[in-house]
Amino acid sequence: MSDVEYDRLFKELQELELKYPEFKSPDSPTNKVGGAAEKKFSQHKHKERLYSLDNTYSYYDLEQWYDRLQKNYALTKPPELVCELKIDGLAISLNYENSNFVLGATRGDGVVGENITNNLKTIKAIPHKIPAEIMSLEVRGEVFMPVDVFEQLNESQKVNNAKVFANPRNAAAGSLRQLDSEITRERKLSMFAYYGRIDSNELDIKSHFEMLEFLKTQGFNVNPHFKVCKNVDEAIKYCKIWDNKRKTLNYATDGVVIKVNSFDLQKEMGFTARAPRWATAYKFPPEEVSTIVEDIEVNVGRTGAVTPVAVLQPVSVSGSTVQRATLHNFDEIKRLKINIGDRVLIKKAAEIIPKVICVTEHANEVAIPYSPPEFCPSCGAKLIPVEGEVNLYCPNKYSCPEQLKAKIEYWTSKDCMDIDGLGGNIVSQLVDSGLVNTVADLYKLTVDDLKKLNLVAEKSSQNLFGSIQASKNPTLSRFINALGIKHVGKEMSEALANKFLTLDSLKQADLEDLVDIDGCGEKIALSILDFFSDSYNNDILNDLKSHGVIPQTVENNKVSQLLDGMTFVITGTLSDTRDKFSAIIKANGGKTSSAVSKNTSYVLAGENPGSKYDKAQALGVKIISENDFRQMIGS
């Protein structure tokens, strides 16, 4: 039913319960509200492991998977399959005892997840009590955020200068892990159930199809588009239909899950180390959409690099509206022969960042080619090329407003000083008003200064002031990263911090000291030396120090040499943040990298691993699960 109809009935129920409290049921929908904030999520060990799924990306691969099943298990007839849409959300497990919902948890690493029962109780699609009298039932499903709710949430986040979510899946994951379940309730999440397990199986359910039908009778929200297919050919037809039809849905789906229907066959086929043999996921190819380039704008980054961006006629791609797409650099514009007014194909790289693929129709075959700008659109300085690079640069690195805004936004970001609430809108106001001219000026701001800004209420200004003050003692690696030294990113910042231990030691380093660090070539070393020899940068560092911004001294946190000489690439969703796993790897003597190469020792893959997983397979790099990794380090 619609939200309007639901809300009307909800209000009517509230009134009836007030009038006749003796008839109020313990599992009433009116009890599905947020409670007090939890201090932290406790861990929950699943009764049975929640496995990942192997992926196929072509119909040929799907046929090969089906043929292997028949051959390996000597099946006398083709096994029946069930096809379901693969919902792009967060996997959860719901536990019912004596027909009552008692505990809900995230997938985690498949063995141990987070107990988020209170948050799950706020979701309308999850029943608190089921009609069947069952001693023990586990239901698994995917929590998701409807597309229209996602778009409304992002609009609200923009107005409040809060974090804007990249896609509905990220929004659902963030909403489900809120410490205050009232926030989860407000986010209007939903869930599709796709699996049920009854410990004693007293109902004698013999197939996946029968289980889905049973879950429907118990009040669970089962996706209505599942279908029983006699063979793989029918499954492929289902995939082809939904590759286009999915665009009409109000939730994100990135493929089709195909399962052997018979529970007896599932039991016989069993599992590999990471996935069931009796199921696979067919992933839809990245969605490509046609639209028109209405304008080409240029952005000025924190290093002065000027980047072209296509302003597009709004179009829906992979469940969200896209109005801008990166063009990378001016050589890319020339290569693609793009001009304003052209019709182009766009897609989301890795389902997140919109990019222009090609021109499908020129607005005018004799149009004058697009010319890069000569002057910085922010400060008017003449743009300059840099030898060996494709970008043009604004040389006015000390007073170009857009460079300054970008530097401050980078300074406040999660991997740097992590100042919560200081988004682009507020940064622009601070710079435009003259309150902030360097990152050090952030620490001179008062609550009264912040109150003067648009859209910052009194409470928000106090919170923002508190966030700025709380960032004064970052780890050394975060501080180095926040400085924005050219060619020095997060990984190199960590390497520098671990080598020199203090900022003063790093400032005194020479070329030989720097190139001795693994991965720090002469180009990076010279950039570091250039940064610390600049009097303007040193003035800012001194100003920061005078305001109490002092990075922590690094202590030796190495606990073992178990992973010495090994390089890991982390991909997919794990039971904790990638930063946490990266820290564990380094504490045990290993290294991490952001890209897979032939020199990579292992790819640590979580749920929905993406292109790095595929590249590892292509290069023959060993792929391990989180469980494998835990065994490797003995924890």
Stockholm file with secondary structure:
# STOCKHOLM 1.0

chainA/1-635         MSDVEYDRLFKELQELELKYPEFKSPDSPTNKVGGAAEKKFSQHKHKERLYSLDNTYSYYDLEQWYDRLQKNYALTKPPELVCELKIDGLAISLNYENSNFVLGATRGDGVVGENITNNLKTIKAIPHKIPAEIMSLEVRGEVFMPVDVFEQLNESQKVNNAKVFANPRNAAAGSLRQLDSEITRERKLSMFAYYGRIDSNELDIKSHFEMLEFLKTQGFNVNPHFKVCKNVDEAIKYCKIWDNKRKTLNYATDGVVIKVNSFDLQKEMGFTARAPRWATAYKFPPEEVSTIVEDIEVNVGRTGAVTPVAVLQPVSVSGSTVQRATLHNFDEIKRLKINIGDRVLIKKAAEIIPKVICVTEHANEVAIPYSPPEFCPSCGAKLIPVEGEVNLYCPNKYSCPEQLKAKIEYWTSKDCMDIDGLGGNIVSQLVDSGLVNTVADLYKLTVDDLKKLNLVAEKSSQNLFGSIQASKNPTLSRFINALGIKHVGKEMSEALANKFLTLDSLKQADLEDLVDIDGCGEKIALSILDFFSDSYNNDILNDLKSHGVIPQTVENNKVSQLLDGMTFVITGTLSDTRDKFSAIIKANGGKTSSAVSKNTSYVLAGENPGSKYDKAQALGVKIISENDFRQMIGS
#=GR chainA/1-635 SS CCHHHHHHHHHHHHHHHHHCGGGCCTTCGGGCSCCSCCSSCCEEECSSCCCCCCEECSHHHHHHHHHHHHHHTTCSSCCCEEEEEEECSEEEEEEEETTEEEEEEECTTSSEEEBCHHHHTTCTTSCSBCSSCCSEEEEEEEEECCHHHHHHHHHHHHHTTCCCCSSHHHHHHHHHTCSSHHHHHHTTCEEEEEEEEESSCTTCCCBHHHHHHHHHHTTCCCCTTCEEESSHHHHHHHHHHHHHHGGGSSSCEEEEEEEESBHHHHHHHCBCSSSBTTEEEEECCCCEEEEEEEEEEEEECTTSEEEEEEEEEEEEETTEEEEEEECCSHHHHHHHTCCTTCEEEEEEETTTEEEEEEEEECSCTTCCCCCCCSBCTTTCCBCEECTTCSCEECSCTTTCHHHHHHHHHHHHSTTTTCCTTCCHHHHHHHHHTTSCSSGGGGGGCCHHHHHTSTTCCHHHHHHHHHHHHHTSSCCHHHHHHHTTCTTCCHHHHHHHHHHHCSHHHHHTCCHHHHHTSTTCCHHHHHHHHHHHHCHHHHHHHHHHHHTTCCCCCCCCCCCCCTTTTCEEEEESBCSSCHHHHHHHHHHTTCEEESSCCTTCCEEEECBSCTHHHHHHHHHTCEEECHHHHHHHHTC
#=GC SS_cons         CCHHHHHHHHHHHHHHHHHCGGGCCTTCGGGCSCCSCCSSCCEEECSSCCCCCCEECSHHHHHHHHHHHHHHTTCSSCCCEEEEEEECSEEEEEEEETTEEEEEEECTTSSEEEBCHHHHTTCTTSCSBCSSCCSEEEEEEEEECCHHHHHHHHHHHHHTTCCCCSSHHHHHHHHHTCSSHHHHHHTTCEEEEEEEEESSCTTCCCBHHHHHHHHHHTTCCCCTTCEEESSHHHHHHHHHHHHHHGGGSSSCEEEEEEEESBHHHHHHHCBCSSSBTTEEEEECCCCEEEEEEEEEEEEECTTSEEEEEEEEEEEEETTEEEEEEECCSHHHHHHHTCCTTCEEEEEEETTTEEEEEEEEECSCTTCCCCCCCSBCTTTCCBCEECTTCSCEECSCTTTCHHHHHHHHHHHHSTTTTCCTTCCHHHHHHHHHTTSCSSGGGGGGCCHHHHHTSTTCCHHHHHHHHHHHHHTSSCCHHHHHHHTTCTTCCHHHHHHHHHHHCSHHHHHTCCHHHHHTSTTCCHHHHHHHHHHHHCHHHHHHHHHHHHTTCCCCCCCCCCCCCTTTTCEEEEESBCSSCHHHHHHHHHHTTCEEESSCCTTCCEEEECBSCTHHHHHHHHHTCEEECHHHHHHHHTC
//
